[in-house]
């Protein structure tokens, strides 16, 4: 389990670096009905993340057949190359103008539509999904008891969905200071998040490529 956590935690934290989701949530929380809207948005993100992770874990376990001794190593290679390619796409893609491209769209959402907005935000977050795939594969590869797998899934979901649920918790605990703190964090994530994500994607990609090659050649 510790070996799986050593891979899942960095990937989960990398998936949590989502300037768009953090901006959307802070905008929703700033509305008059922000409490309900933010909570429903977070619920949509968390539920969607959970469903995706569970589906990936079950898929990973289903294809890990004893008759295919090199299948796991081949998947490492495929996932590693996928992560490197996603990193290159993120690196060369131009920044959207305006800094907060979905701010107006978030302002126009009512609280009752925030859950669906959260589902859509998570389901279309390509960078985060790219990091979820190898993390889920690591969980499926860990095997062990059901409780161990469930704990790893909960850890991954909690980390990845932090931009959605952490602002809600902070605004409930300290409504005043949290707004200024979230704005500062959001600005830093917008400025440095792309570089951090690209570096993590490349590092994770090289890790899985290297591990896959070692296992295939060994």
ZAMI-783527 format. One record per residue (C-alpha): residue in three letters; y, z, x; residue number from 1; chain. Coordinates in steps of 0.02 Angstrom, whole numbers, plus 32768, in hexadecimal, padded with zeros to 4 digits. Layout:
BEGIN
+-------+------+------+------+------+------+
| kolpa |   yy |   zz |   xx | fiba | dodo |
+-------+------+------+------+------+------+
|   ALA |    Y |    Z |    X |  NUM |    A |
...
+-------+------+------+------+------+------+
END
This chain:
BEGIN
+-------+------+------+------+------+------+
| kolpa |   yy |   zz |   xx | fiba | dodo |
+-------+------+------+------+------+------+
|   UNK | 8000 | 8000 | 8000 |    1 |    A |
|   UNK | 8079 | 8029 | 808E |    2 |    A |
|   UNK | 805E | 7F7C | 80D9 |    3 |    A |
|   UNK | 8086 | 7F2D | 8031 |    4 |    A |
|   UNK | 8121 | 7F99 | 801D |    5 |    A |
|   UNK | 815E | 7F63 | 80C9 |    6 |    A |
|   UNK | 8166 | 7EB1 | 8086 |    7 |    A |
|   UNK | 8192 | 7ED1 | 7FCF |    8 |    A |
|   UNK | 8228 | 7F42 | 7FEF |    9 |    A |
|   UNK | 828A | 7EC9 | 8060 |   10 |    A |
|   UNK | 8265 | 7E38 | 7FEA |   11 |    A |
|   UNK | 8297 | 7EA0 | 7F54 |   12 |    A |
|   UNK | 833A | 7ED4 | 7FA5 |   13 |    A |
|   UNK | 835B | 7E1F | 7FD4 |   14 |    A |
|   UNK | 833D | 7DEA | 7F21 |   15 |    A |
|   UNK | 83BA | 7E6E | 7EE9 |   16 |    A |
|   UNK | 8447 | 7E17 | 7F49 |   17 |    A |
|   UNK | 8481 | 7DB2 | 7EB3 |   18 |    A |
|   UNK | 853F | 7D9E | 7EA9 |   19 |    A |
|   UNK | 8531 | 7D42 | 7E04 |   20 |    A |
|   UNK | 84CC | 7DC9 | 7DAA |   21 |    A |
|   UNK | 8539 | 7E54 | 7DEF |   22 |    A |
|   UNK | 85D8 | 7DF9 | 7DBA |   23 |    A |
|   UNK | 8593 | 7DD7 | 7D0C |   24 |    A |
|   UNK | 8563 | 7E8D | 7CF4 |   25 |    A |
|   UNK | 8609 | 7ED3 | 7D32 |   26 |    A |
|   UNK | 8667 | 7E5D | 7CBE |   27 |    A |
|   UNK | 85FE | 7E92 | 7C2A |   28 |    A |
|   UNK | 8616 | 7F4A | 7C51 |   29 |    A |
|   UNK | 86D3 | 7F31 | 7C56 |   30 |    A |
|   UNK | 86D6 | 7EF8 | 7BA0 |   31 |    A |
|   UNK | 86FF | 7F72 | 7B13 |   32 |    A |
|   UNK | 8648 | 7F6E | 7ADD |   33 |    A |
|   UNK | 860F | 7F6A | 7B92 |   34 |    A |
|   UNK | 8596 | 7FFB | 7B85 |   35 |    A |
|   UNK | 8524 | 7FA7 | 7B08 |   36 |    A |
|   UNK | 853B | 7EFA | 7B51 |   37 |    A |
|   UNK | 8514 | 7F34 | 7C02 |   38 |    A |
|   UNK | 847A | 7F94 | 7BC9 |   39 |    A |
|   UNK | 8435 | 7EFF | 7B6B |   40 |    A |
|   UNK | 845A | 7E8A | 7BFC |   41 |    A |
|   UNK | 83FE | 7F00 | 7C72 |   42 |    A |
|   UNK | 836B | 7F09 | 7BF9 |   43 |    A |
|   UNK | 8360 | 7E4B | 7BF6 |   44 |    A |
|   UNK | 8362 | 7E3F | 7CB4 |   45 |    A |
|   UNK | 82E3 | 7ECB | 7CCD |   46 |    A |
|   UNK | 826A | 7E8A | 7C49 |   47 |    A |
|   UNK | 8272 | 7DD8 | 7C8A |   48 |    A |
|   UNK | 8258 | 7E12 | 7D3D |   49 |    A |
|   UNK | 81C3 | 7E7B | 7D07 |   50 |    A |
|   UNK | 8172 | 7DEB | 7CA8 |   51 |    A |
|   UNK | 818A | 7D73 | 7D3B |   52 |    A |
|   UNK | 8146 | 7DEE | 7DBB |   53 |    A |
|   UNK | 80AD | 7E1A | 7D53 |   54 |    A |
|   UNK | 8089 | 7D62 | 7D33 |   55 |    A |
|   UNK | 8095 | 7D3A | 7DED |   56 |    A |
|   UNK | 8027 | 7DCE | 7E1D |   57 |    A |
|   UNK | 7FA1 | 7D9F | 7D9F |   58 |    A |
|   UNK | 7FA8 | 7CEA | 7DD8 |   59 |    A |
|   UNK | 7F97 | 7D20 | 7E8D |   60 |    A |
|   UNK | 7EFF | 7D89 | 7E67 |   61 |    A |
|   UNK | 7EB0 | 7D00 | 7DFE |   62 |    A |
|   UNK | 7EB5 | 7C7F | 7E8A |   63 |    A |
|   UNK | 7E7D | 7CF5 | 7F15 |   64 |    A |
|   UNK | 7DC8 | 7CBD | 7F07 |   65 |    A |
|   UNK | 7D40 | 7CF0 | 7F85 |   66 |    A |
|   UNK | 7D0C | 7C39 | 7F91 |   67 |    A |
|   UNK | 7DB5 | 7C0D | 7FDD |   68 |    A |
|   UNK | 7DC3 | 7C74 | 807F |   69 |    A |
|   UNK | 7E5F | 7C18 | 80BB |   70 |    A |
|   UNK | 7EB8 | 7C10 | 8013 |   71 |    A |
|   UNK | 7F21 | 7CAB | 8031 |   72 |    A |
|   UNK | 7F59 | 7C6C | 80DC |   73 |    A |
|   UNK | 7F84 | 7BC2 | 8093 |   74 |    A |
|   UNK | 7FEC | 7C15 | 800C |   75 |    A |
|   UNK | 8048 | 7C74 | 8096 |   76 |    A |
|   UNK | 8074 | 7BCD | 80E7 |   77 |    A |
|   UNK | 80AC | 7B7F | 8043 |   78 |    A |
|   UNK | 8117 | 7C14 | 8012 |   79 |    A |
|   UNK | 8160 | 7C20 | 80C0 |   80 |    A |
|   UNK | 8194 | 7B6A | 80C1 |   81 |    A |
|   UNK | 81D9 | 7B7D | 8011 |   82 |    A |
|   UNK | 8245 | 7C10 | 8046 |   83 |    A |
|   UNK | 8289 | 7BB2 | 80DE |   84 |    A |
|   UNK | 82B5 | 7B1C | 8072 |   85 |    A |
|   UNK | 830B | 7B89 | 7FF1 |   86 |    A |
|   UNK | 836D | 7BDB | 807E |   87 |    A |
|   UNK | 83A7 | 7B32 | 80BC |   88 |    A |
|   UNK | 83DB | 7AFE | 800D |   89 |    A |
|   UNK | 843D | 7B9F | 7FF6 |   90 |    A |
|   UNK | 848F | 7B8A | 80A1 |   91 |    A |
|   UNK | 84C9 | 7AD7 | 8084 |   92 |    A |
|   UNK | 84FB | 7AE9 | 7FCF |   93 |    A |
|   UNK | 85B6 | 7AF7 | 7FB3 |   94 |    A |
|   UNK | 85FF | 7B95 | 7F6C |   95 |    A |
|   UNK | 8636 | 7B86 | 7EB9 |   96 |    A |
|   UNK | 86F0 | 7B8A | 7EA3 |   97 |    A |
|   UNK | 8745 | 7C1D | 7E52 |   98 |    A |
|   UNK | 86D7 | 7CA7 | 7E9A |   99 |    A |
|   UNK | 8695 | 7CDC | 7DEF |  100 |    A |
|   UNK | 8655 | 7C3D | 7D9D |  101 |    A |
|   UNK | 860A | 7C92 | 7D05 |  102 |    A |
|   UNK | 8692 | 7D10 | 7CE3 |  103 |    A |
|   UNK | 86D6 | 7CB3 | 7C4C |  104 |    A |
|   UNK | 8627 | 7C97 | 7C0A |  105 |    A |
|   UNK | 8600 | 7D50 | 7C1D |  106 |    A |
|   UNK | 86A1 | 7D81 | 7BC4 |  107 |    A |
|   UNK | 8674 | 7D12 | 7B31 |  108 |    A |
|   UNK | 85CC | 7D66 | 7B16 |  109 |    A |
|   UNK | 85BE | 7DE9 | 7A8F |  110 |    A |
|   UNK | 8556 | 7E86 | 7AA8 |  111 |    A |
|   UNK | 84CE | 7E44 | 7A36 |  112 |    A |
|   UNK | 84B6 | 7DAC | 7AA6 |  113 |    A |
|   UNK | 84B4 | 7E0B | 7B4A |  114 |    A |
|   UNK | 83F7 | 7E22 | 7B4B |  115 |    A |
|   UNK | 83D9 | 7D66 | 7B42 |  116 |    A |
|   UNK | 8461 | 7D50 | 7BC5 |  117 |    A |
|   UNK | 8403 | 7DC5 | 7C39 |  118 |    A |
|   UNK | 8360 | 7D68 | 7C1C |  119 |    A |
|   UNK | 83B3 | 7CC2 | 7C44 |  120 |    A |
|   UNK | 840C | 7D08 | 7CDE |  121 |    A |
|   UNK | 8369 | 7D46 | 7D2A |  122 |    A |
|   UNK | 82FF | 7CB0 | 7CF8 |  123 |    A |
|   UNK | 8379 | 7C37 | 7D4B |  124 |    A |
|   UNK | 839B | 7C9C | 7DE9 |  125 |    A |
|   UNK | 8344 | 7C26 | 7E62 |  126 |    A |
|   UNK | 8362 | 7C89 | 7F01 |  127 |    A |
|   UNK | 831F | 7D2A | 7EB7 |  128 |    A |
|   UNK | 8288 | 7CD0 | 7E6D |  129 |    A |
|   UNK | 8262 | 7C86 | 7F18 |  130 |    A |
|   UNK | 8258 | 7D36 | 7F60 |  131 |    A |
|   UNK | 81F3 | 7D78 | 7ECD |  132 |    A |
|   UNK | 8164 | 7CFF | 7EED |  133 |    A |
|   UNK | 8131 | 7D3D | 7F9B |  134 |    A |
|   UNK | 814F | 7DF2 | 7F69 |  135 |    A |
|   UNK | 80DD | 7DDE | 7ED2 |  136 |    A |
|   UNK | 805B | 7D88 | 7F3F |  137 |    A |
|   UNK | 8060 | 7E1E | 7FB5 |  138 |    A |
|   UNK | 803E | 7E91 | 7F22 |  139 |    A |
|   UNK | 7FAD | 7E27 | 7EE5 |  140 |    A |
|   UNK | 7F69 | 7E21 | 7F97 |  141 |    A |
|   UNK | 7F73 | 7EDE | 7FA9 |  142 |    A |
|   UNK | 7EE9 | 7EF6 | 7F29 |  143 |    A |
|   UNK | 7EB6 | 7FAC | 7F15 |  144 |    A |
|   UNK | 7EC4 | 8012 | 7E76 |  145 |    A |
|   UNK | 7F24 | 7FDD | 7DDC |  146 |    A |
|   UNK | 7F9B | 806F | 7DF4 |  147 |    A |
|   UNK | 7FC9 | 8032 | 7EA2 |  148 |    A |
|   UNK | 7FED | 7F82 | 7E65 |  149 |    A |
|   UNK | 8051 | 7FC6 | 7DD3 |  150 |    A |
|   UNK | 80BA | 8031 | 7E47 |  151 |    A |
|   UNK | 80DE | 7F9D | 7EB9 |  152 |    A |
|   UNK | 8111 | 7F35 | 7E22 |  153 |    A |
|   UNK | 8187 | 7FBE | 7DE5 |  154 |    A |
|   UNK | 81D5 | 7FCD | 7E93 |  155 |    A |
|   UNK | 81F1 | 7F11 | 7E9F |  156 |    A |
|   UNK | 8239 | 7F02 | 7DEF |  157 |    A |
|   UNK | 82AC | 7F98 | 7E0A |  158 |    A |
|   UNK | 82EF | 7F51 | 7EAE |  159 |    A |
|   UNK | 8309 | 7E9F | 7E73 |  160 |    A |
|   UNK | 8360 | 7ED2 | 7DD2 |  161 |    A |
|   UNK | 83D9 | 7F4C | 7E27 |  162 |    A |
|   UNK | 8473 | 7EDE | 7E06 |  163 |    A |
|   UNK | 8450 | 7EF1 | 7D4C |  164 |    A |
|   UNK | 8420 | 7FA8 | 7D35 |  165 |    A |
|   UNK | 847B | 8003 | 7DC3 |  166 |    A |
|   UNK | 852A | 7FDB | 7D7D |  167 |    A |
|   UNK | 84F4 | 801D | 7CD3 |  168 |    A |
|   UNK | 84B9 | 80C1 | 7D1E |  169 |    A |
|   UNK | 8556 | 80D4 | 7D87 |  170 |    A |
|   UNK | 85CB | 80B6 | 7CF4 |  171 |    A |
|   UNK | 856D | 8139 | 7C8F |  172 |    A |
|   UNK | 8574 | 81BA | 7D1B |  173 |    A |
|   UNK | 8625 | 819A | 7D5A |  174 |    A |
|   UNK | 8683 | 811D | 7CEA |  175 |    A |
|   UNK | 8728 | 811E | 7D49 |  176 |    A |
|   UNK | 86FA | 8118 | 7E02 |  177 |    A |
|   UNK | 8664 | 80A7 | 7DE4 |  178 |    A |
|   UNK | 86D2 | 8016 | 7DAA |  179 |    A |
|   UNK | 8732 | 8014 | 7E4E |  180 |    A |
|   UNK | 8692 | 802C | 7EB3 |  181 |    A |
|   UNK | 8638 | 7FA0 | 7E58 |  182 |    A |
|   UNK | 86CC | 7F2B | 7E73 |  183 |    A |
|   UNK | 86CA | 7F4F | 7F2E |  184 |    A |
|   UNK | 860D | 7F37 | 7F39 |  185 |    A |
|   UNK | 8619 | 7E97 | 7ED5 |  186 |    A |
|   UNK | 869D | 7E51 | 7F4B |  187 |    A |
|   UNK | 8632 | 7E79 | 7FE3 |  188 |    A |
|   UNK | 8598 | 7E2B | 7F94 |  189 |    A |
|   UNK | 85FA | 7D8E | 7F68 |  190 |    A |
|   UNK | 863D | 7D81 | 801A |  191 |    A |
|   UNK | 85A1 | 7DAC | 807C |  192 |    A |
|   UNK | 8513 | 7D99 | 8001 |  193 |    A |
|   UNK | 84F3 | 7CE2 | 8027 |  194 |    A |
|   UNK | 84DF | 7CFE | 80E1 |  195 |    A |
|   UNK | 846F | 7D94 | 80C7 |  196 |    A |
|   UNK | 8403 | 7D36 | 804B |  197 |    A |
|   UNK | 83F1 | 7C9F | 80BD |  198 |    A |
|   UNK | 83C1 | 7D0D | 8151 |  199 |    A |
|   UNK | 8340 | 7D6C | 80EA |  200 |    A |
|   UNK | 82F6 | 7CCD | 80A1 |  201 |    A |
|   UNK | 82E1 | 7C82 | 814E |  202 |    A |
|   UNK | 8299 | 7D23 | 8196 |  203 |    A |
|   UNK | 821F | 7D36 | 8105 |  204 |    A |
|   UNK | 81F0 | 7C7E | 810F |  205 |    A |
|   UNK | 81CC | 7C87 | 81C9 |  206 |    A |
|   UNK | 8169 | 7D27 | 81AF |  207 |    A |
|   UNK | 80F6 | 7CD8 | 812D |  208 |    A |
|   UNK | 80E5 | 7C35 | 8190 |  209 |    A |
|   UNK | 80B7 | 7C95 | 822D |  210 |    A |
|   UNK | 803C | 7D05 | 81D2 |  211 |    A |
|   UNK | 7FEC | 7C70 | 817D |  212 |    A |
|   UNK | 7FD8 | 7C11 | 8220 |  213 |    A |
|   UNK | 7F8F | 7CA8 | 8279 |  214 |    A |
|   UNK | 7F10 | 7CC3 | 81EF |  215 |    A |
|   UNK | 7EE1 | 7C0B | 81E6 |  216 |    A |
|   UNK | 7ECF | 7BF6 | 82A2 |  217 |    A |
|   UNK | 7E7B | 7C9E | 82B7 |  218 |    A |
+-------+------+------+------+------+------+
END
